[in-house]
């Protein structure tokens, strides 16, 4: 008479599945921690990039409202946007330094040159250049938005 094979007890199934289940849970936890760290990095980068963006917009609005470029504000703008070269691409870093800041400084220089000038051709030329720079600065709201847009979008 054949020996009946006993069905394995349910605890044998549980113990056999325990290790893979624990490994799966550990893997899931590790994956979620990795995603959390990645999302935190994105948020930190966004915050730092937004500070640079906000400094540009504040500096620009200060100039356009007062129609004057203040040396202290130029210094603050330079300090606040200096780390932009590490957080953004080279194109934006060069734009902020070589175009935006330098034109603001040129506007300031023209303001100083304009004070002692008597009416005449030289004064008219300085006023024209100053107005040209002011118009250029006024058009930079959209340019700044466009340049920063790819860095200030949070994708889910």
VENTA-V304203 format. One record per backbone hydrogen bond with DSSP energy under -0.5 kcal/mol. CO is the residue of the C=O (numbers start at 1). NH is the residue of the N-H. E is the energy in kcal/mol with one decimal. If there is no record, write none. Layout:
CO;NH;E + CO;NH;E
This chain:
4;6;-0.6 + 9;12;-1.5 + 9;13;-0.8 + 10;14;-2.0 + 11;15;-2.5 + 12;16;-1.8 + 13;17;-2.0 + 14;18;-1.5 + 15;19;-0.7 + 17;21;-2.2 + 18;22;-2.6 + 19;23;-2.6 + 20;24;-2.4 + 21;25;-2.4 + 22;26;-2.6 + 23;27;-2.4 + 24;28;-2.4 + 25;29;-2.6 + 26;30;-2.5 + 27;31;-2.3 + 28;32;-2.4 + 29;33;-2.3 + 30;34;-2.2 + 31;35;-2.4 + 32;36;-2.4 + 33;37;-2.4 + 34;38;-2.4 + 35;39;-2.7 + 36;40;-2.2 + 37;41;-2.1 + 38;42;-2.1 + 39;43;-2.3 + 40;44;-2.7 + 41;45;-2.7 + 42;46;-2.6 + 43;47;-2.7 + 44;48;-2.3 + 45;49;-2.8 + 46;50;-2.9 + 47;51;-1.7 + 48;52;-1.4 + 49;53;-2.4 + 50;54;-3.3 + 51;55;-2.2 + 52;56;-2.1 + 53;57;-2.4 + 54;58;-2.7 + 55;59;-2.6 + 56;60;-2.6 + 57;61;-2.7 + 58;62;-2.6 + 59;63;-2.0 + 60;64;-2.6 + 61;65;-2.5 + 62;66;-2.2 + 63;67;-2.3 + 63;68;-0.5 + 68;70;-0.6 + 70;74;-2.1 + 71;75;-2.4 + 72;76;-2.4 + 73;77;-2.8 + 74;78;-2.5 + 75;79;-2.4 + 76;80;-2.9 + 77;81;-1.8 + 78;82;-0.9 + 81;84;-1.8 + 82;85;-1.1 + 83;86;-1.4 + 83;87;-1.2 + 84;88;-2.4 + 89;93;-1.9 + 90;94;-2.6 + 91;95;-2.1 + 92;96;-2.9 + 93;97;-1.9 + 94;98;-2.8 + 94;99;-0.8 + 95;99;-1.2 + 95;100;-3.1 + 96;101;-2.3 + 97;102;-0.9 + 99;103;-2.0 + 100;104;-2.1 + 101;105;-2.5 + 102;106;-2.4 + 103;107;-2.5 + 104;108;-2.0 + 105;109;-2.6 + 106;110;-2.5 + 107;111;-1.8 + 108;112;-1.9 + 109;113;-2.5 + 110;114;-2.1 + 111;115;-1.1 + 112;116;-0.6 + 113;117;-0.6 + 114;117;-0.6 + 120;124;-2.2 + 121;125;-2.4 + 122;126;-2.2 + 123;127;-2.6 + 124;128;-2.3 + 125;129;-2.4 + 126;130;-2.5 + 127;131;-2.6 + 128;132;-2.2 + 129;133;-2.3 + 130;134;-2.4 + 131;135;-2.5 + 132;136;-2.3 + 133;137;-2.9 + 134;138;-2.2 + 135;139;-1.3 + 136;139;-0.6 + 137;140;-1.6 + 138;141;-0.5 + 139;143;-0.8 + 140;144;-3.0 + 141;145;-2.2 + 142;146;-2.5 + 143;147;-2.7 + 144;148;-2.4 + 145;149;-1.3 + 148;151;-1.5 + 148;152;-1.1 + 149;152;-0.5 + 152;154;-0.5 + 153;155;-0.7
